[in-house]
Amino acid sequence: MCRILEVAPSGFYAWIHKPLCDRAIEDERLLELIRESYVASGGIYGSPRVFLDLREAGEYVGRKRVARIMRSHGIRAIRGYKVPRHVVSMPSILAPNRLQRQFTVPWPDHAWVTDITYIRTWEGWLYLAAVMDLHSRMIIGWSMQPTLARDLVLDALLMAVWRRKPRQPVIVHSDQGCQYGSDDWFRFCKAHRLDPSMSRRGNCWDSEKIAGCHRRAA
């Protein structure tokens, strides 16, 4: 058979003892890591993000190789959803916009901004709420929880109040998230002489400034 197929007998016997080459064996190992990253993302990661996950985990692998393995095994990002667009946004009916984009504050404890972000960990998503003083750009309160419960934002604001102990009313500016629109949020603000302030839905200018507390808290 080796003579008819023009195959060296040594190569045939080597194939019997080791059917897969070193590169194919490495591809099988990378495939398991790729599947773990893909499943952990909920199926929304494509090859670029999976590649970054592998590099962060210390794997020395090329972007094209990750894309090839995912393509050959039918692993692709789930698509089909769209982010809703808010063409015209109305002011909040829960709290007025007391800040009015005055992000330069001359003295401390006059205006705070707060928001929520999420961090991906090996055990799942971790949610982080942070409070930043606009005067010093310092994070004065934060809280981390595995869920988006109301206590997440209340604990962060409680830390800010406990650390700064403001002697005058403070503007607390946020978006229109359900945590900031809860009755518990407004009761807490009223009990601690805080003035809730909310921007319009989809206001990119306010979101850019509030996002600064994410980067500083992280």
Phi and psi in degrees as a GROMACS rama.xvg file:
@    title "Ramachandran Plot"
@    xaxis  label "Phi"
@    yaxis  label "Psi"
@TYPE xy
-64.8954  -38.0682  CYS-2
-67.6973  -41.2635  ARG-3
-68.1563  -42.0217  ILE-4
-84.2073  -1.51324  LEU-5
56.0476  47.3374  GLU-6
-116.057  136.212  VAL-7
-68.0721  133.954  ALA-8
-56.7216  -36.4809  PRO-9
-63.551  -39.1173  SER-10
-67.3558  -35.9995  GLY-11
-63.7884  -47.2528  PHE-12
-68.3488  -31.8623  TYR-13
-65.6044  -37.1957  ALA-14
-67.5421  -34.5874  TRP-15
-63.493  -43.4076  ILE-16
-77.8847  -24.5888  HIS-17
-144.591  84.8355  LYS-18
-62.8107  -33.0321  PRO-19
-104.314  143.045  LEU-20
-78.3583  171.583  CYS-21
-61.0334  -38.3138  ASP-22
-66.9262  -39.767  ARG-23
-66.7234  -37.7444  ALA-24
-64.5021  -40.6278  ILE-25
-66.4014  -36.4405  GLU-26
-62.2138  -38.7316  ASP-27
-64.4816  -39.0379  GLU-28
-67.2957  -42.8254  ARG-29
-66.1577  -31.6209  LEU-30
-60.8476  -40.0237  LEU-31
-64.326  -41.087  GLU-32
-67.3354  -37.7855  LEU-33
-64.5646  -42.5771  ILE-34
-64.8479  -37.627  ARG-35
-63.4047  -44.342  GLU-36
-65.4823  -40.7518  SER-37
-65.8218  -44.2527  TYR-38
-67.5777  -39.7446  VAL-39
-64.0791  -27.2688  ALA-40
-83.5947  -2.65351  SER-41
78.4045  16.6873  GLY-42
84.2543  12.2102  GLY-43
-101.217  -5.38272  ILE-44
-86.1305  132.523  TYR-45
-95.1843  -170.743  GLY-46
-62.8259  -35.9851  SER-47
-61.3202  -43.8193  PRO-48
-74.8406  -36.2614  ARG-49
-62.5458  -40.4676  VAL-50
-58.7452  -42.8097  PHE-51
-66.1396  -35.8834  LEU-52
-62.3698  -43.0019  ASP-53
-66.6495  -38.7474  LEU-54
-67.179  -37.7776  ARG-55
-65.8459  -28.7939  GLU-56
-81.0301  -0.46269  ALA-57
93.1362  13.1705  GLY-58
-87.2297  129.121  GLU-59
-92.3009  95.2107  TYR-60
-144.103  149.854  VAL-61
-86.7646  154.631  GLY-62
-63.205  -41.6081  ARG-63
-67.4149  -32.4408  LYS-64
-67.9722  -40.5782  ARG-65
-62.1441  -43.5076  VAL-66
-63.4331  -38.4308  ALA-67
-65.7522  -44.1067  ARG-68
-64.7957  -42.8014  ILE-69
-65.4513  -40.4878  MET-70
-65.9372  -41.1656  ARG-71
-69.4707  -22.0873  SER-72
-108.845  11.1153  HIS-73
68.0627  29.2794  GLY-74
-95.8103  114.572  ILE-75
-142.404  157.354  ARG-76
-69.2516  141.322  ALA-77
-75.6037  126.853  ILE-78
-122.798  176.947  ARG-79
117.328  -6.30132  GLY-80
-104.522  153.116  TYR-81
-127.356  142.741  LYS-82
-76.4333  126.585  VAL-83
-64.3644  141.616  PRO-84
-100.584  136.926  ARG-85
-110.145  96.9136  HIS-86
-71.121  -50.1163  VAL-87
-123.005  120.327  VAL-88
-110.092  138.489  SER-89
-94.4957  152.199  MET-90
-62.0967  156.348  PRO-91
-67.9226  139.736  SER-92
-91.4665  -8.14375  ILE-93
-86.1335  -39.4551  LEU-94
-150.505  139.299  ALA-95
-73.2083  164.778  PRO-96
-85.2669  88.7751  ASN-97
-77.5373  -22.1799  ARG-98
-77.3047  -41.5076  LEU-99
53.9428  42.1727  GLN-100
61.2027  23.7065  ARG-101
-88.4714  79.4296  GLN-102
-84.7287  -7.46227  PHE-103
-100.843  110.462  THR-104
-111.536  128.683  VAL-105
-76.5391  -18.4567  PRO-106
-140.882  156.171  TRP-107
-72.3962  160.354  PRO-108
56.8292  36.0794  ASP-109
-104.731  -38.4886  HIS-110
-146.538  130.023  ALA-111
-117.128  149.583  TRP-112
-120.835  148.175  VAL-113
-144.39  150.629  THR-114
-163.73  173.523  ASP-115
-121.462  140.169  ILE-116
-134.95  173.21  THR-117
-128.862  147.481  TYR-118
-126.975  130.126  ILE-119
-85.6694  127.307  ARG-120
-122.888  173.928  THR-121
-69.2515  -18.8729  TRP-122
-100.108  3.47814  GLU-123
128.275  -165.764  GLY-124
-85.0936  138.364  TRP-125
-119.711  129.473  LEU-126
-101.44  135.614  TYR-127
-123.498  124.444  LEU-128
-109.206  135.848  ALA-129
-135.574  150.02  ALA-130
-123.216  127.452  VAL-131
-121.733  135.067  MET-132
-80.7992  121.432  ASP-133
-67.3266  -22.5548  LEU-134
-70.4328  -50.2543  HIS-135
-99.4929  -10.2119  SER-136
60.5928  27.5419  ARG-137
-97.0947  144.929  MET-138
-80.062  117.623  ILE-139
-108.38  -6.71761  ILE-140
-159.89  143.083  GLY-141
-155.687  161.952  TRP-142
-155.911  143.944  SER-143
-130.286  133.249  MET-144
-147.786  158.377  GLN-145
-79.4893  -5.48184  PRO-146
-131.52  166.652  THR-147
-94.995  48.4311  LEU-148
-75.1549  164.163  ALA-149
-64.4027  -29.8516  ARG-150
-61.8041  -22.3194  ASP-151
-59.9089  -49.0134  LEU-152
-79.5558  -31.7374  VAL-153
-68.3792  -39.0543  LEU-154
-65.5477  -38.5434  ASP-155
-65.2481  -41.9332  ALA-156
-70.1007  -34.9299  LEU-157
-63.6253  -40.0168  LEU-158
-62.5022  -41.6846  MET-159
-63.1786  -42.4979  ALA-160
-66.393  -41.7214  VAL-161
-66.8981  -36.2602  TRP-162
-78.6961  -38.6493  ARG-163
-96.0573  -29.6789  ARG-164
46.8533  62.4359  LYS-165
-63.6964  141.072  PRO-166
-95.0999  -6.69421  ARG-167
-134.203  161.887  GLN-168
-58.8763  140.48  PRO-169
-119.36  135.801  VAL-170
-78.6566  126.678  ILE-171
-114.501  105.156  VAL-172
-98.5794  135.974  HIS-173
-149.011  179.68  SER-174
-87.5101  -167.745  ASP-175
-99.0434  33.3251  GLN-176
-63.8949  154.815  GLY-177
-64.1342  -28.7477  CYS-178
-66.4934  -36.5714  GLN-179
-83.1435  -11.268  TYR-180
-100.63  6.25578  GLY-181
-76.4079  159.478  SER-182
-66.4149  -34.1542  ASP-183
-62.6439  -37.6434  ASP-184
-62.9249  -47.3256  TRP-185
-70.3354  -33.8883  PHE-186
-64.9574  -41.3373  ARG-187
-64.2464  -44.8298  PHE-188
-61.908  -40.9836  CYS-189
-66.8712  -36.8691  LYS-190
-71.615  -23.1328  ALA-191
-115.186  20.1888  HIS-192
58.1225  46.7315  ARG-193
-111.262  141.25  LEU-194
-105.486  105.247  ASP-195
-63.3009  141.6  PRO-196
-139.145  135.926  SER-197
-131.701  140.227  MET-198
-88.1299  167.983  SER-199
-67.3348  152.62  ARG-200
-64.878  131.604  ARG-201
76.8182  19.6823  GLY-202
-81.0969  103.002  ASN-203
-68.3793  -30.7569  CYS-204
-66.4562  -44.2454  TRP-205
-67.4367  -37.6349  ASP-206
-63.9822  -37.2197  SER-207
-63.7609  -40.1532  GLU-208
-72.1136  -42.445  LYS-209
-65.2874  -32.4653  ILE-210
-63.7997  -18.3046  ALA-211
-61.5587  -30.9805  GLY-212
-71.4281  -25.523  CYS-213
-63.223  -51.2822  HIS-214
-64.0698  -38.5895  ARG-215
-72.8845  -36.5055  ARG-216
-68.7157  -37.0483  ALA-217
